[in-house]
Amino acid sequence: MQAVQQQGYEQEAVLYMAMELSNSSWKLGFSNGRQMRRKSIEARDRVRLIEEVQLARQKLGLEQDAQVVVCFEAGRDGHWIYRWLSAEGFKVLEIDSSSIETPRGRKHVKTDRIDVEKLLDLLLRYCLGFRKAFRIVRVPSEEAEAGQRLHREDEWLIRQRGRVSNRLKGLLVTQGITEVPLKREFEDWLEEAQTWNGTDLSDALKTEISRLYEQYQLMNAQIAEVEQAYQQELLSDTAVANKRRQLERLKCSGPKTSRILSAEVFSWRVIDACGES
């Protein structure tokens, strides 16, 4: 492995650490720029990880207070690992998984050992100055992340309602029924509905459709609650609300658009002159 000799990441002064995360175990790869050490620990065992960092410093000939530069792929764990390791004093790089290069022209063998070694190699390249080795995820503050919940819940509820609606209508299409009034009178309509040949729907089918309609109504009610929360938020003095009030002065920006732009972009991201955040 090529030794790292770059200002800020000097050889014999930095412990480089890559983490391959899974639900059951974490694979750890350590390097001082010349030698490598691999370990596997139980997932989310924070005490053991810190112990392994200290042991890696010792085994790789580094001082016990040597800087630690760690990377891992962003994923299902969210940002709590980033915040924890940052609080431990580590320099943390959370990687955009889609930016990691994959071999072309040959089958990619995926194992934890290969992946953690590859991440460690990419980390060393990145620290040498090859910043195209991967892209770094911009991690929001906990307050900014909490501010993203409302519109994301809204988007999820709308998608789920669409799936339920499609399932309900799809069941009726199998009986030759294409006009479906998803309104308050739906239950009465369902009792009167007839199949393609004029017979009543089976009791089993009507029961399943009724359950789906209950889910549809529940999601409608929850979406209405979220819409009320959009309006109530405008009365607050949060960063998102302040940005929303400015954006909604524009005729082209409604509550949902202003909310997404405020919470995802303008309330916490820093945009430089090149347009990068």
C-alpha positions in Angstrom: 0.0 0.0 0.0 1.4 3.4 -1.0 2.5 5.4 2.0 0.6 8.7 2.6 2.8 11.8 2.8 0.5 14.9 2.5 0.3 17.9 4.7 -2.4 17.4 7.3 -2.3 13.6 6.8 1.4 12.9 7.6 2.8 9.4 7.7 3.2 8.0 11.2 0.8 10.7 12.5 -2.7 9.6 11.4 -4.7 6.5 11.8 -6.9 5.9 8.8 -10.0 3.8 9.4 -12.7 2.5 7.1 -15.9 0.9 8.3 -18.1 -1.5 6.4 -21.5 -1.5 8.2 -24.1 -4.2 8.3 -27.0 -4.9 10.7 -25.1 -7.7 12.5 -21.5 -6.7 12.4 -19.1 -3.9 11.5 -15.9 -4.6 9.6 -13.0 -2.3 10.4 -9.9 -1.6 8.4 -7.0 0.4 9.8 -3.9 1.8 8.2 -1.0 4.1 9.0 -0.3 4.6 5.3 2.0 1.6 5.0 0.5 -1.3 7.0 -3.1 -2.6 7.3 -5.0 -4.1 10.2 -8.5 -5.7 9.9 -11.0 -6.4 12.6 -14.7 -7.4 12.9 -16.9 -6.3 15.8 -20.6 -6.6 16.7 -22.7 -3.9 15.1 -23.1 -0.7 17.3 -20.7 -1.9 19.9 -19.3 1.5 20.6 -17.1 0.5 23.5 -15.4 -2.2 21.5 -14.8 0.1 18.5 -13.0 2.7 20.7 -10.9 -0.2 22.1 -10.0 -1.3 18.6 -9.0 2.2 17.6 -6.6 2.4 20.6 -5.2 -1.1 19.8 -4.7 -0.2 16.1 -2.7 2.9 17.1 -0.5 0.7 19.2 -0.1 -2.1 16.6 0.6 0.3 13.8 3.2 2.3 15.8 1.2 5.4 16.3 0.9 7.7 19.3 -2.2 7.0 21.4 -3.4 10.6 20.7 -2.8 10.3 16.9 -5.6 11.8 14.8 -8.1 9.3 13.4 -9.6 9.8 10.0 -12.6 7.5 9.4 -14.9 6.9 6.5 -18.0 4.8 6.0 -20.9 4.7 3.5 -24.1 6.6 4.2 -27.0 4.3 4.6 -29.8 3.0 6.8 -28.1 4.1 10.1 -28.6 7.8 9.2 -26.1 10.2 10.7 -25.9 9.1 14.3 -22.5 7.3 13.7 -21.1 10.4 12.2 -22.2 12.5 15.2 -20.9 9.9 17.7 -17.4 9.6 16.1 -17.2 13.3 15.6 -17.9 13.7 19.3 -15.0 11.3 20.0 -12.7 13.7 18.2 -12.3 11.8 15.0 -12.3 13.4 11.5 -15.4 11.7 9.9 -16.1 11.3 6.2 -19.6 10.0 5.4 -19.5 8.8 1.8 -22.2 9.0 -0.8 -22.5 5.3 -1.8 -23.4 6.1 -5.4 -20.1 8.0 -5.9 -17.9 4.9 -5.2 -16.3 3.5 -8.4 -17.0 -0.1 -9.4 -14.8 -2.3 -11.7 -15.8 -2.4 -15.3 -15.5 -5.3 -17.7 -15.5 -7.9 -14.9 -17.7 -9.3 -12.2 -17.7 -7.4 -9.0 -17.1 -9.7 -6.0 -18.8 -8.3 -3.0 -17.5 -9.4 0.4 -17.0 -7.5 3.6 -13.2 -7.9 3.5 -12.9 -6.6 -0.1 -15.2 -3.7 0.6 -13.5 -2.5 3.7 -10.1 -2.7 2.0 -11.5 -0.8 -1.0 -12.9 1.9 1.3 -9.6 2.1 3.1 -7.8 2.5 -0.2 -10.2 5.2 -1.4 -9.8 7.0 1.9 -6.0 7.1 1.5 -6.4 8.3 -2.1 -8.8 11.0 -0.9 -6.4 12.2 1.8 -3.6 12.3 -0.8 -5.6 14.9 -2.6 -7.5 12.8 -5.1 -10.9 14.3 -4.1 -12.7 12.5 -7.0 -12.2 9.2 -5.2 -15.7 9.7 -3.7 -18.1 12.4 -2.7 -18.8 13.4 0.9 -22.3 13.6 2.3 -23.1 17.0 3.9 -24.5 16.0 7.3 -27.1 18.4 8.7 -27.3 19.4 12.3 -29.7 17.5 14.5 -32.0 20.5 14.5 -31.9 20.8 10.7 -32.5 17.0 10.3 -35.6 17.3 12.6 -36.8 20.1 10.4 -36.9 17.8 7.4 -39.3 15.4 9.0 -42.6 17.1 8.2 -42.5 17.3 4.4 -40.8 13.9 4.2 -43.6 12.3 6.2 -46.1 14.1 3.9 -44.4 12.6 0.8 -44.4 9.2 2.4 -48.0 9.3 3.3 -49.0 10.4 -0.2 -47.1 7.6 -1.8 -48.6 5.1 0.6 -52.1 6.4 0.0 -51.5 6.0 -3.7 -50.4 2.4 -3.3 -53.5 1.6 -1.2 -55.8 3.3 -3.7 -54.2 1.4 -6.6 -54.6 -1.9 -4.8 -58.2 -1.2 -4.0 -59.0 -0.1 -7.6 -57.0 -3.1 -9.0 -59.2 -5.6 -7.0 -62.3 -4.0 -8.5 -60.9 -4.0 -12.0 -60.6 -7.8 -11.7 -64.4 -7.9 -11.4 -65.0 -5.6 -14.4 -65.5 -2.4 -12.3 -63.5 0.6 -13.4 -65.4 3.6 -12.0 -64.6 3.8 -8.2 -65.9 6.7 -6.1 -63.4 7.0 -3.2 -65.6 9.3 -1.2 -67.7 9.2 2.0 -70.4 7.2 0.2 -67.9 4.5 -0.8 -69.1 1.9 1.7 -72.7 2.2 0.5 -71.6 2.1 -3.1 -69.5 -1.1 -2.3 -72.7 -2.9 -1.0 -74.5 -2.1 -4.2 -71.5 -2.8 -6.6 -71.9 -5.6 -9.1 -69.4 -7.6 -11.2 -69.2 -7.6 -15.0 -72.1 -10.1 -15.2 -74.4 -8.3 -12.8 -73.7 -10.5 -9.7 -72.8 -9.1 -6.2 -69.2 -9.0 -5.1 -68.2 -11.9 -2.8 -68.2 -11.2 1.0 -64.5 -12.0 1.2 -63.7 -9.4 -1.5 -65.9 -6.7 0.0 -64.2 -7.3 3.4 -60.7 -6.9 1.9 -61.7 -3.8 0.0 -63.3 -2.3 3.2 -60.1 -2.8 5.1 -58.2 -1.0 2.3 -60.7 1.8 2.3 -60.2 2.2 6.1 -56.4 2.6 5.4 -57.1 5.1 2.7 -59.3 7.2 5.0 -56.7 7.0 7.8 -54.0 8.3 5.4 -56.3 11.0 4.2 -56.8 12.2 7.8 -53.0 12.1 8.5 -52.3 14.0 5.4 -54.8 16.6 6.5 -53.0 16.9 9.8 -49.7 17.4 8.1 -51.3 20.2 6.0 -52.5 21.9 9.1 -48.9 21.6 10.5 -47.6 23.4 7.4 -49.9 26.4 8.3 -49.1 26.3 12.0 -45.4 26.3 11.3 -45.6 29.7 9.6 -46.6 31.2 13.0 -43.3 30.0 14.6 -39.9 31.7 14.6 -37.8 28.7 13.4 -35.2 29.0 10.6 -37.5 26.9 8.3 -40.5 29.1 9.0 -38.5 32.3 8.3 -37.3 31.0 5.0 -40.8 29.8 4.1 -42.3 33.2 4.7 -39.8 34.7 2.3 -40.3 32.1 -0.4 -44.1 32.2 -0.2 -44.0 35.8 -1.2 -43.3 34.4 -4.7 -46.4 33.5 -6.6 -44.8 30.3 -7.9 -44.0 28.9 -4.4 -46.8 27.2 -2.4 -46.6 25.7 1.1 -45.1 22.4 0.1 -42.5 23.8 -2.3 -41.4 26.5 0.1 -41.2 23.9 2.9 -39.0 21.5 0.9 -36.7 24.3 -0.3 -36.4 25.8 3.2 -35.8 22.6 5.1 -33.6 20.8 2.6 -31.6 23.7 1.2 -31.8 27.2 2.5 -32.0 26.7 6.3 -28.7 24.9 6.8 -26.7 24.4 3.5 -24.0 26.8 2.6 -23.8 27.5 -1.1 -20.6 28.9 -2.4 -19.9 31.0 -5.5 -19.5 27.9 -7.7 -23.0 26.7 -6.7 -21.7 23.8 -4.5 -23.2 23.2 -1.1 
